[in-house]
């Protein structure tokens, strides 16, 4: 019975919060595309200038090197957003919200989730 209640609540959350305003998820996807492309190109440029051994790498090794930069950017982005939500935001405050923590959402958390999902798709496209 409790599981059905959680499932109904999750479906309501998706319909009312995530899909109610498609601007945020679509914006986060576009922002994620630009962020990944920017990090990839800047890594290529930076590595070519500052690492002499970079030019001797094969094309596949260069792609792997640049993907690691996106992975590092992803880790820093998610850590920063997580620290913000835990320490600076009132999103997870149980004095303000009566719902379970897993059902709480904000525009910022939805945006961060969209960017995160896209970054993972860029780095690991074969999964």
N, CA, C and O atoms as CSV, one atom per row, in Angstrom:
chain,resi,resn,atom,element,x,y,z
A,1,UNK,N,N,0.824,-1.193,0.000
A,1,UNK,CA,C,0.000,0.000,0.000
A,1,UNK,C,C,0.871,1.262,0.000
A,1,UNK,O,O,0.609,2.205,-0.746
A,2,UNK,N,N,1.902,1.268,0.839
A,2,UNK,CA,C,2.781,2.437,0.905
A,2,UNK,C,C,3.537,2.611,-0.410
A,2,UNK,O,O,3.754,3.736,-0.860
A,3,UNK,N,N,3.936,1.502,-1.023
A,3,UNK,CA,C,4.666,1.577,-2.290
A,3,UNK,C,C,3.789,2.199,-3.372
A,3,UNK,O,O,4.277,2.997,-4.172
A,4,UNK,N,N,2.514,1.851,-3.411
A,4,UNK,CA,C,1.589,2.420,-4.391
A,4,UNK,C,C,1.430,3.922,-4.155
A,4,UNK,O,O,1.326,4.697,-5.106
A,5,UNK,N,N,1.411,4.323,-2.898
A,5,UNK,CA,C,1.304,5.739,-2.567
A,5,UNK,C,C,2.523,6.509,-3.056
A,5,UNK,O,O,2.392,7.600,-3.611
A,6,UNK,N,N,3.718,5.937,-2.848
A,6,UNK,CA,C,4.946,6.571,-3.329
A,6,UNK,C,C,4.962,6.656,-4.856
A,6,UNK,O,O,5.400,7.656,-5.425
A,7,UNK,N,N,4.480,5.601,-5.509
A,7,UNK,CA,C,4.439,5.583,-6.962
A,7,UNK,C,C,3.485,6.657,-7.481
A,7,UNK,O,O,3.815,7.369,-8.430
A,8,UNK,N,N,2.322,6.779,-6.878
A,8,UNK,CA,C,1.371,7.812,-7.292
A,8,UNK,C,C,1.942,9.211,-7.066
A,8,UNK,O,O,1.770,10.108,-7.892
A,9,UNK,N,N,2.621,9.378,-5.937
A,9,UNK,CA,C,3.228,10.666,-5.626
A,9,UNK,C,C,4.345,11.000,-6.620
A,9,UNK,O,O,4.490,12.151,-7.030
A,10,UNK,N,N,5.125,9.998,-7.001
A,10,UNK,CA,C,6.204,10.211,-7.971
A,10,UNK,C,C,5.638,10.561,-9.340
A,10,UNK,O,O,6.172,11.440,-10.017
A,11,UNK,N,N,4.569,9.894,-9.761
A,11,UNK,CA,C,3.937,10.212,-11.043
A,11,UNK,C,C,3.380,11.631,-11.040
A,11,UNK,O,O,3.493,12.348,-12.034
A,12,UNK,N,N,2.790,12.028,-9.942
A,12,UNK,CA,C,2.273,13.382,-9.812
A,12,UNK,C,C,3.410,14.404,-9.866
A,12,UNK,O,O,3.277,15.461,-10.482
A,13,UNK,N,N,4.512,14.081,-9.224
A,13,UNK,CA,C,5.683,14.956,-9.240
A,13,UNK,C,C,6.197,15.158,-10.664
A,13,UNK,O,O,6.493,16.283,-11.068
A,14,UNK,N,N,6.301,14.080,-11.411
A,14,UNK,CA,C,6.789,14.175,-12.789
A,14,UNK,C,C,5.832,14.998,-13.646
A,14,UNK,O,O,6.272,15.846,-14.422
A,15,UNK,N,N,4.543,14.760,-13.516
A,15,UNK,CA,C,3.567,15.476,-14.343
A,15,UNK,C,C,3.474,16.950,-13.986
A,15,UNK,O,O,3.420,17.801,-14.874
A,16,UNK,N,N,3.456,17.260,-12.693
A,16,UNK,CA,C,3.221,18.636,-12.278
A,16,UNK,C,C,4.468,19.493,-12.220
A,16,UNK,O,O,4.397,20.697,-12.462
A,17,UNK,N,N,5.611,18.900,-11.906
A,17,UNK,CA,C,6.810,19.702,-11.721
A,17,UNK,C,C,7.780,19.609,-12.891
A,17,UNK,O,O,8.216,20.634,-13.415
A,18,UNK,N,N,8.116,18.417,-13.298
A,18,UNK,CA,C,9.121,18.262,-14.342
A,18,UNK,C,C,8.577,18.563,-15.729
A,18,UNK,O,O,9.262,19.181,-16.544
A,19,UNK,N,N,7.365,18.134,-16.000
A,19,UNK,CA,C,6.810,18.315,-17.340
A,19,UNK,C,C,5.864,19.505,-17.443
A,19,UNK,O,O,5.413,19.836,-18.539
A,20,UNK,N,N,5.559,20.150,-16.328
A,20,UNK,CA,C,4.640,21.285,-16.359
A,20,UNK,C,C,5.252,22.471,-17.098
A,20,UNK,O,O,4.560,23.148,-17.859
A,21,UNK,N,N,6.512,22.724,-16.886
A,21,UNK,CA,C,7.201,23.823,-17.554
A,21,UNK,C,C,8.387,23.239,-18.311
A,21,UNK,O,O,9.458,23.065,-17.729
A,22,UNK,N,N,8.220,22.931,-19.597
A,22,UNK,CA,C,9.299,22.283,-20.343
A,22,UNK,C,C,10.482,23.197,-20.629
A,22,UNK,O,O,11.498,22.738,-21.149
A,23,UNK,N,N,10.371,24.483,-20.298
A,23,UNK,CA,C,11.459,25.417,-20.556
A,23,UNK,C,C,12.719,25.033,-19.776
A,23,UNK,O,O,13.823,25.096,-20.316
A,24,UNK,N,N,12.561,24.642,-18.530
A,24,UNK,CA,C,13.732,24.327,-17.700
A,24,UNK,C,C,14.475,23.084,-18.197
A,24,UNK,O,O,15.691,23.155,-18.380
A,25,UNK,N,N,13.804,21.949,-18.425
A,25,UNK,CA,C,14.558,20.799,-18.937
A,25,UNK,C,C,15.199,21.047,-20.298
A,25,UNK,O,O,16.332,20.627,-20.535
A,26,UNK,N,N,14.486,21.725,-21.193
A,26,UNK,CA,C,15.060,21.997,-22.517
A,26,UNK,C,C,16.228,22.972,-22.425
A,26,UNK,O,O,17.229,22.810,-23.123
A,27,UNK,N,N,16.107,23.970,-21.578
A,27,UNK,CA,C,17.203,24.914,-21.380
A,27,UNK,C,C,18.422,24.221,-20.794
A,27,UNK,O,O,19.553,24.504,-21.191
A,28,UNK,N,N,18.197,23.316,-19.856
A,28,UNK,CA,C,19.330,22.606,-19.261
A,28,UNK,C,C,20.017,21.701,-20.281
A,28,UNK,O,O,21.236,21.538,-20.240
A,29,UNK,N,N,19.257,21.120,-21.182
A,29,UNK,CA,C,19.856,20.280,-22.218
A,29,UNK,C,C,20.710,21.121,-23.160
A,29,UNK,O,O,21.832,20.741,-23.495
A,30,UNK,N,N,20.178,22.264,-23.585
A,30,UNK,CA,C,20.949,23.151,-24.460
A,30,UNK,C,C,22.175,23.684,-23.731
A,30,UNK,O,O,23.263,23.741,-24.303
A,31,UNK,N,N,22.003,24.076,-22.470
A,31,UNK,CA,C,23.140,24.540,-21.675
A,31,UNK,C,C,24.191,23.460,-21.489
A,31,UNK,O,O,25.389,23.739,-21.538
A,32,UNK,N,N,23.749,22.234,-21.277
A,32,UNK,CA,C,24.677,21.119,-21.142
A,32,UNK,C,C,25.451,20.840,-22.412
A,32,UNK,O,O,26.640,20.528,-22.366
A,33,UNK,N,N,24.770,20.953,-23.559
A,33,UNK,CA,C,25.452,20.759,-24.842
A,33,UNK,C,C,26.545,21.794,-25.021
A,33,UNK,O,O,27.674,21.458,-25.378
A,34,UNK,N,N,26.211,23.057,-24.771
A,34,UNK,CA,C,27.207,24.114,-24.912
A,34,UNK,C,C,28.349,23.957,-23.908
A,34,UNK,O,O,29.511,24.179,-24.250
A,35,UNK,N,N,28.024,23.576,-22.673
A,35,UNK,CA,C,29.068,23.402,-21.656
A,35,UNK,C,C,30.019,22.266,-22.041
A,35,UNK,O,O,31.236,22.410,-21.920
A,36,UNK,N,N,29.477,21.157,-22.495
A,36,UNK,CA,C,30.330,20.024,-22.891
A,36,UNK,C,C,31.193,20.377,-24.088
A,36,UNK,O,O,32.380,20.055,-24.116
A,37,UNK,N,N,30.609,21.032,-25.069
A,37,UNK,CA,C,31.376,21.430,-26.251
A,37,UNK,C,C,32.469,22.427,-25.881
A,37,UNK,O,O,33.591,22.341,-26.381
A,38,UNK,N,N,32.142,23.365,-25.012
A,38,UNK,CA,C,33.125,24.360,-24.587
A,38,UNK,C,C,34.274,23.707,-23.823
A,38,UNK,O,O,35.441,24.001,-24.084
A,39,UNK,N,N,33.949,22.829,-22.889
A,39,UNK,CA,C,34.997,22.155,-22.113
A,39,UNK,C,C,35.852,21.283,-23.029
A,39,UNK,O,O,37.075,21.249,-22.894
A,40,UNK,N,N,35.214,20.583,-23.955
A,40,UNK,CA,C,35.947,19.727,-24.883
A,40,UNK,C,C,36.921,20.547,-25.737
A,40,UNK,O,O,38.090,20.184,-25.871
A,41,UNK,N,N,36.435,21.654,-26.314
A,41,UNK,CA,C,37.282,22.491,-27.169
A,41,UNK,C,C,38.378,23.203,-26.382
A,41,UNK,O,O,39.515,23.298,-26.844
A,42,UNK,N,N,38.040,23.701,-25.197
A,42,UNK,CA,C,39.062,24.360,-24.376
A,42,UNK,C,C,40.136,23.376,-23.925
A,42,UNK,O,O,41.313,23.730,-23.858
A,43,UNK,N,N,39.745,22.166,-23.620
A,43,UNK,CA,C,40.725,21.146,-23.244
A,43,UNK,C,C,41.642,20.833,-24.413
A,43,UNK,O,O,42.853,20.694,-24.237
A,44,UNK,N,N,41.072,20.723,-25.602
A,44,UNK,CA,C,41.873,20.464,-26.796
A,44,UNK,C,C,42.872,21.602,-27.027
A,44,UNK,O,O,44.050,21.361,-27.289
A,45,UNK,N,N,42.393,22.821,-26.927
A,45,UNK,CA,C,43.254,23.988,-27.131
A,45,UNK,C,C,44.331,24.097,-26.041
A,45,UNK,O,O,45.511,24.280,-26.339
A,46,UNK,N,N,43.912,23.983,-24.797
A,46,UNK,CA,C,44.829,24.090,-23.669
A,46,UNK,C,C,45.878,22.983,-23.698
A,46,UNK,O,O,47.063,23.241,-23.485
A,47,UNK,N,N,45.449,21.770,-23.956
A,47,UNK,CA,C,46.379,20.635,-23.974
A,47,UNK,C,C,47.378,20.739,-25.111
A,47,UNK,O,O,48.548,20.393,-24.950
A,48,UNK,N,N,46.919,21.214,-26.258
A,48,UNK,CA,C,47.815,21.362,-27.406
A,48,UNK,C,C,48.914,22.393,-27.129
A,48,UNK,O,O,50.042,22.241,-27.598
A,49,UNK,N,N,48.584,23.432,-26.371
A,49,UNK,CA,C,49.548,24.484,-26.078
A,49,UNK,C,C,50.485,24.113,-24.924
A,49,UNK,O,O,51.686,24.372,-24.999
A,50,UNK,N,N,49.950,23.510,-23.861
A,50,UNK,CA,C,50.722,23.317,-22.639
A,50,UNK,C,C,51.290,21.916,-22.429
A,50,UNK,O,O,52.161,21.738,-21.578
A,51,UNK,N,N,50.830,20.935,-23.165
A,51,UNK,CA,C,51.348,19.578,-23.021
A,51,UNK,C,C,51.985,19.139,-24.336
A,51,UNK,O,O,51.292,18.945,-25.335
A,52,UNK,N,N,53.284,18.986,-24.329
A,52,UNK,CA,C,53.997,18.640,-25.564
A,52,UNK,C,C,53.657,17.237,-26.059
A,52,UNK,O,O,53.657,16.987,-27.265
A,53,UNK,N,N,53.373,16.341,-25.154
A,53,UNK,CA,C,53.069,14.970,-25.551
A,53,UNK,C,C,51.663,14.824,-26.128
A,53,UNK,O,O,51.344,13.787,-26.708
A,54,UNK,N,N,50.817,15.844,-25.979
A,54,UNK,CA,C,49.446,15.773,-26.485
A,54,UNK,C,C,49.415,15.631,-28.007
A,54,UNK,O,O,48.580,14.908,-28.550
A,55,UNK,N,N,50.317,16.313,-28.683
A,55,UNK,CA,C,50.329,16.248,-30.147
A,55,UNK,C,C,50.752,14.879,-30.669
A,55,UNK,O,O,50.464,14.544,-31.817
A,56,UNK,N,N,51.430,14.087,-29.847
A,56,UNK,CA,C,51.846,12.757,-30.281
A,56,UNK,C,C,50.781,11.685,-30.023
A,56,UNK,O,O,50.962,10.532,-30.414
A,57,UNK,N,N,49.679,12.052,-29.373
A,57,UNK,CA,C,48.610,11.085,-29.105
A,57,UNK,C,C,47.825,10.793,-30.375
A,57,UNK,O,O,47.713,11.636,-31.265
A,58,UNK,N,N,47.290,9.595,-30.440
A,58,UNK,CA,C,46.411,9.257,-31.558
A,58,UNK,C,C,45.083,9.990,-31.396
A,58,UNK,O,O,44.810,10.552,-30.336
A,59,UNK,N,N,44.267,9.987,-32.429
A,59,UNK,CA,C,42.979,10.676,-32.376
A,59,UNK,C,C,42.092,10.091,-31.276
A,59,UNK,O,O,41.416,10.828,-30.558
A,60,UNK,N,N,42.099,8.783,-31.153
A,60,UNK,CA,C,41.304,8.122,-30.120
A,60,UNK,C,C,41.786,8.496,-28.722
A,60,UNK,O,O,40.975,8.704,-27.820
A,61,UNK,N,N,43.094,8.582,-28.542
A,61,UNK,CA,C,43.639,8.971,-27.242
A,61,UNK,C,C,43.313,10.429,-26.912
A,61,UNK,O,O,43.084,10.768,-25.751
A,62,UNK,N,N,43.292,11.282,-27.924
A,62,UNK,CA,C,42.915,12.685,-27.709
A,62,UNK,C,C,41.442,12.795,-27.295
A,62,UNK,O,O,41.093,13.577,-26.410
A,63,UNK,N,N,40.603,12.017,-27.936
A,63,UNK,CA,C,39.184,12.008,-27.575
A,63,UNK,C,C,39.019,11.556,-26.128
A,63,UNK,O,O,38.262,12.157,-25.365
A,64,UNK,N,N,39.727,10.503,-25.758
A,64,UNK,CA,C,39.672,10.016,-24.382
A,64,UNK,C,C,40.171,11.074,-23.408
A,64,UNK,O,O,39.580,11.251,-22.343
A,65,UNK,N,N,41.233,11.772,-23.744
A,65,UNK,CA,C,41.791,12.834,-22.902
A,65,UNK,C,C,40.757,13.963,-22.709
A,65,UNK,O,O,40.539,14.436,-21.594
A,66,UNK,N,N,40.145,14.370,-23.793
A,66,UNK,CA,C,39.154,15.447,-23.716
A,66,UNK,C,C,37.897,15.003,-22.980
A,66,UNK,O,O,37.274,15.802,-22.281
A,67,UNK,N,N,37.519,13.738,-23.130
A,67,UNK,CA,C,36.372,13.221,-22.380
A,67,UNK,C,C,36.647,13.197,-20.886
A,67,UNK,O,O,35.731,13.387,-20.086
A,68,UNK,N,N,37.875,12.968,-20.506
A,68,UNK,CA,C,38.225,13.008,-19.081
A,68,UNK,C,C,38.067,14.423,-18.529
A,68,UNK,O,O,37.709,14.600,-17.364
A,69,UNK,N,N,38.331,15.421,-19.355
A,69,UNK,CA,C,38.117,16.802,-18.919
A,69,UNK,C,C,36.630,17.074,-18.687
A,69,UNK,O,O,36.262,17.746,-17.724
A,70,UNK,N,N,35.783,16.553,-19.570
A,70,UNK,CA,C,34.340,16.707,-19.375
A,70,UNK,C,C,33.912,15.984,-18.105
A,70,UNK,O,O,33.073,16.484,-17.356
A,71,UNK,N,N,34.478,14.822,-17.863
A,71,UNK,CA,C,34.171,14.069,-16.653
A,71,UNK,C,C,34.579,14.846,-15.400
A,71,UNK,O,O,33.855,14.855,-14.405
A,72,UNK,N,N,35.737,15.494,-15.457
A,72,UNK,CA,C,36.191,16.299,-14.330
A,72,UNK,C,C,35.276,17.500,-14.133
A,72,UNK,O,O,34.919,17.827,-13.001
A,73,UNK,N,N,34.895,18.158,-15.217
A,73,UNK,CA,C,33.951,19.276,-15.141
A,73,UNK,C,C,32.628,18.813,-14.532
A,73,UNK,O,O,32.041,19.508,-13.703
A,74,UNK,N,N,32.170,17.646,-14.944
A,74,UNK,CA,C,30.935,17.075,-14.415
A,74,UNK,C,C,31.034,16.876,-12.910
A,74,UNK,O,O,30.106,17.217,-12.177
A,75,UNK,N,N,32.151,16.328,-12.445
A,75,UNK,CA,C,32.326,16.086,-11.014
A,75,UNK,C,C,32.331,17.394,-10.223
A,75,UNK,O,O,31.717,17.477,-9.159
A,76,UNK,N,N,33.010,18.401,-10.729
A,76,UNK,CA,C,33.066,19.698,-10.040
A,76,UNK,C,C,31.682,20.353,-10.043
A,76,UNK,O,O,31.258,20.908,-9.029
A,77,UNK,N,N,30.986,20.293,-11.165
A,77,UNK,CA,C,29.648,20.885,-11.266
A,77,UNK,C,C,28.679,20.230,-10.285
A,77,UNK,O,O,27.966,20.922,-9.558
A,78,UNK,N,N,28.654,18.912,-10.264
A,78,UNK,CA,C,27.720,18.204,-9.386
A,78,UNK,C,C,28.080,18.412,-7.920
A,78,UNK,O,O,27.189,18.581,-7.087
A,79,UNK,N,N,29.362,18.403,-7.594
A,79,UNK,CA,C,29.768,18.644,-6.205
A,79,UNK,C,C,29.365,20.050,-5.760
A,79,UNK,O,O,28.886,20.235,-4.642
A,80,UNK,N,N,29.557,21.030,-6.628
A,80,UNK,CA,C,29.179,22.406,-6.300
A,80,UNK,C,C,27.675,22.534,-6.101
A,80,UNK,O,O,27.224,23.141,-5.130
A,81,UNK,N,N,26.903,21.969,-7.011
A,81,UNK,CA,C,25.450,22.046,-6.888
A,81,UNK,C,C,24.964,21.292,-5.647
A,81,UNK,O,O,24.057,21.758,-4.956
A,82,UNK,N,N,25.552,20.149,-5.366
A,82,UNK,CA,C,25.153,19.377,-4.189
A,82,UNK,C,C,25.447,20.142,-2.902
A,82,UNK,O,O,24.610,20.196,-2.001
A,83,UNK,N,N,26.617,20.721,-2.822
A,83,UNK,CA,C,26.963,21.509,-1.634
A,83,UNK,C,C,26.035,22.717,-1.487
A,83,UNK,O,O,25.635,23.070,-0.378
A,84,UNK,N,N,25.703,23.335,-2.597
A,84,UNK,CA,C,24.765,24.458,-2.551
A,84,UNK,C,C,23.409,24.010,-2.007
A,84,UNK,O,O,22.857,24.654,-1.115
A,85,UNK,N,N,22.872,22.918,-2.537
A,85,UNK,CA,C,21.550,22.466,-2.093
A,85,UNK,C,C,21.544,22.032,-0.636
A,85,UNK,O,O,20.550,22.231,0.062
A,86,UNK,N,N,22.635,21.442,-0.168
A,86,UNK,CA,C,22.664,20.964,1.217
A,86,UNK,C,C,22.891,22.105,2.205
A,86,UNK,O,O,22.221,22.168,3.236
A,87,UNK,N,N,23.816,23.000,1.907
A,87,UNK,CA,C,24.210,24.001,2.894
A,87,UNK,C,C,23.602,25.385,2.685
A,87,UNK,O,O,23.390,26.096,3.667
A,88,UNK,N,N,23.317,25.794,1.471
A,88,UNK,CA,C,22.850,27.160,1.215
A,88,UNK,C,C,21.361,27.250,0.901
A,88,UNK,O,O,20.728,28.264,1.194
A,89,UNK,N,N,20.806,26.220,0.318
A,89,UNK,CA,C,19.412,26.235,-0.097
A,89,UNK,C,C,18.531,25.678,1.019
A,89,UNK,O,O,18.988,24.902,1.858
A,90,UNK,N,N,17.277,26.082,1.016
A,90,UNK,CA,C,16.330,25.518,1.974
A,90,UNK,C,C,15.499,24.390,1.358
A,90,UNK,O,O,14.456,24.016,1.894
A,91,UNK,N,N,15.964,23.855,0.238
A,91,UNK,CA,C,15.224,22.819,-0.476
A,91,UNK,C,C,15.035,21.567,0.375
A,91,UNK,O,O,13.984,20.930,0.313
A,92,UNK,N,N,16.031,21.215,1.157
A,92,UNK,CA,C,15.963,19.990,1.941
A,92,UNK,C,C,15.670,20.254,3.415
A,92,UNK,O,O,15.915,19.391,4.258
A,93,UNK,N,N,15.158,21.416,3.726
A,93,UNK,CA,C,14.817,21.747,5.098
A,93,UNK,C,C,13.499,21.088,5.471
A,93,UNK,O,O,12.496,21.274,4.781
A,94,UNK,N,N,13.492,20.326,6.546
A,94,UNK,CA,C,12.256,19.664,6.953
A,94,UNK,C,C,11.353,20.600,7.751
A,94,UNK,O,O,10.208,20.242,8.027
A,95,UNK,N,N,11.827,21.786,8.130
A,95,UNK,CA,C,10.954,22.751,8.788
A,95,UNK,C,C,10.043,23.450,7.777
A,95,UNK,O,O,8.938,23.866,8.125
A,96,UNK,N,N,10.494,23.580,6.545
A,96,UNK,CA,C,9.727,24.302,5.527
A,96,UNK,C,C,8.831,23.356,4.727
A,96,UNK,O,O,7.664,23.666,4.490
A,97,UNK,N,N,9.360,22.221,4.314
A,97,UNK,CA,C,8.629,21.282,3.464
A,97,UNK,C,C,8.134,20.113,4.309
A,97,UNK,O,O,8.837,19.632,5.197
A,98,UNK,N,N,6.937,19.674,4.025
A,98,UNK,CA,C,6.387,18.536,4.745
A,98,UNK,C,C,6.584,17.219,4.021
A,98,UNK,O,O,6.421,16.154,4.615
A,99,UNK,N,N,6.932,17.279,2.741
A,99,UNK,CA,C,7.088,16.070,1.940
A,99,UNK,C,C,8.387,15.359,2.268
A,99,UNK,O,O,9.254,15.883,2.968
A,100,UNK,N,N,8.493,14.150,1.740
A,100,UNK,CA,C,9.752,13.426,1.825
A,100,UNK,C,C,10.816,14.140,1.013
A,100,UNK,O,O,10.501,14.820,0.037
A,101,UNK,N,N,12.052,13.996,1.399
A,101,UNK,CA,C,13.157,14.670,0.721
A,101,UNK,C,C,13.240,14.251,-0.738
A,101,UNK,O,O,13.569,15.069,-1.597
A,102,UNK,N,N,12.950,13.002,-1.029
A,102,UNK,CA,C,13.062,12.517,-2.410
A,102,UNK,C,C,12.031,13.144,-3.340
A,102,UNK,O,O,12.208,13.110,-4.557
A,103,UNK,N,N,10.969,13.709,-2.803
A,103,UNK,CA,C,9.933,14.308,-3.627
A,103,UNK,C,C,10.064,15.824,-3.729
A,103,UNK,O,O,9.213,16.475,-4.335
A,104,UNK,N,N,11.105,16.391,-3.152
A,104,UNK,CA,C,11.290,17.833,-3.206
A,104,UNK,C,C,12.109,18.203,-4.433
A,104,UNK,O,O,13.062,17.514,-4.796
A,105,UNK,N,N,11.720,19.298,-5.058
A,105,UNK,CA,C,12.361,19.709,-6.293
A,105,UNK,C,C,12.306,21.225,-6.409
A,105,UNK,O,O,11.463,21.878,-5.795
A,106,UNK,N,N,13.209,21.769,-7.200
A,106,UNK,CA,C,13.191,23.195,-7.500
A,106,UNK,C,C,13.630,23.372,-8.949
A,106,UNK,O,O,14.085,22.425,-9.591
A,107,UNK,N,N,13.491,24.586,-9.451
A,107,UNK,CA,C,13.920,24.858,-10.819
A,107,UNK,C,C,15.421,24.639,-10.955
A,107,UNK,O,O,15.887,24.130,-11.975
A,108,UNK,N,N,16.179,25.021,-9.928
A,108,UNK,CA,C,17.635,24.842,-9.974
A,108,UNK,C,C,18.017,23.368,-9.967
A,108,UNK,O,O,18.921,22.958,-10.695
A,109,UNK,N,N,17.340,22.571,-9.153
A,109,UNK,CA,C,17.681,21.149,-9.102
A,109,UNK,C,C,17.301,20.451,-10.406
A,109,UNK,O,O,18.011,19.551,-10.855
A,110,UNK,N,N,16.191,20.856,-11.013
A,110,UNK,CA,C,15.800,20.292,-12.304
A,110,UNK,C,C,16.812,20.667,-13.377
A,110,UNK,O,O,17.178,19.833,-14.205
A,111,UNK,N,N,17.269,21.922,-13.366
A,111,UNK,CA,C,18.274,22.364,-14.324
A,111,UNK,C,C,19.580,21.600,-14.136
A,111,UNK,O,O,20.180,21.145,-15.110
A,112,UNK,N,N,20.023,21.458,-12.887
A,112,UNK,CA,C,21.268,20.730,-12.610
A,112,UNK,C,C,21.152,19.273,-13.035
A,112,UNK,O,O,22.113,18.701,-13.550
A,113,UNK,N,N,20.002,18.673,-12.829
A,113,UNK,CA,C,19.800,17.285,-13.238
A,113,UNK,C,C,19.870,17.138,-14.756
A,113,UNK,O,O,20.440,16.170,-15.259
A,114,UNK,N,N,19.294,18.093,-15.487
A,114,UNK,CA,C,19.353,18.043,-16.947
A,114,UNK,C,C,20.770,18.193,-17.470
A,114,UNK,O,O,21.176,17.470,-18.379
A,115,UNK,N,N,21.532,19.134,-16.897
A,115,UNK,CA,C,22.924,19.327,-17.314
A,115,UNK,C,C,23.737,18.085,-16.973
A,115,UNK,O,O,24.557,17.645,-17.779
A,116,UNK,N,N,23.525,17.518,-15.800
A,116,UNK,CA,C,24.254,16.325,-15.366
A,116,UNK,C,C,23.984,15.154,-16.305
A,116,UNK,O,O,24.908,14.445,-16.704
A,117,UNK,N,N,22.725,14.954,-16.651
A,117,UNK,CA,C,22.370,13.847,-17.527
A,117,UNK,C,C,23.038,13.991,-18.891
A,117,UNK,O,O,23.520,13.012,-19.461
A,118,UNK,N,N,23.062,15.195,-19.401
A,118,UNK,CA,C,23.679,15.420,-20.697
A,118,UNK,C,C,25.191,15.237,-20.639
A,118,UNK,O,O,25.786,14.717,-21.583
A,119,UNK,N,N,25.816,15.657,-19.548
A,119,UNK,CA,C,27.256,15.485,-19.421
A,119,UNK,C,C,27.617,14.004,-19.406
A,119,UNK,O,O,28.615,13.602,-20.003
A,120,UNK,N,N,26.831,13.212,-18.743
A,120,UNK,CA,C,27.088,11.768,-18.720
A,120,UNK,C,C,26.907,11.190,-20.119
A,120,UNK,O,O,27.680,10.323,-20.530
A,121,UNK,N,N,25.908,11.650,-20.853
A,121,UNK,CA,C,25.684,11.149,-22.217
A,121,UNK,C,C,26.830,11.512,-23.132
A,121,UNK,O,O,27.162,10.741,-24.033
A,122,UNK,N,N,27.448,12.673,-22.928
A,122,UNK,CA,C,28.582,13.078,-23.755
A,122,UNK,C,C,29.817,12.246,-23.452
A,122,UNK,O,O,30.516,11.816,-24.369
A,123,UNK,N,N,30.090,12.016,-22.183
A,123,UNK,CA,C,31.299,11.312,-21.789
A,123,UNK,C,C,31.198,9.821,-22.061
A,123,UNK,O,O,32.170,9.201,-22.494
A,124,UNK,N,N,30.030,9.241,-21.812
A,124,UNK,CA,C,29.859,7.796,-21.970
A,124,UNK,C,C,28.742,7.499,-22.974
A,124,UNK,O,O,27.702,6.967,-22.586
A,125,UNK,N,N,28.932,7.828,-24.241
A,125,UNK,CA,C,27.837,7.645,-25.209
A,125,UNK,C,C,27.525,6.190,-25.499
A,125,UNK,O,O,26.455,5.900,-26.033
A,126,UNK,N,N,28.399,5.277,-25.174
A,126,UNK,CA,C,28.150,3.873,-25.486
A,126,UNK,C,C,27.345,3.168,-24.407
A,126,UNK,O,O,27.006,1.997,-24.583
A,127,UNK,N,N,27.024,3.824,-23.302
A,127,UNK,CA,C,26.248,3.196,-22.214
A,127,UNK,C,C,24.794,3.424,-22.432
A,127,UNK,O,O,23.972,2.977,-21.631
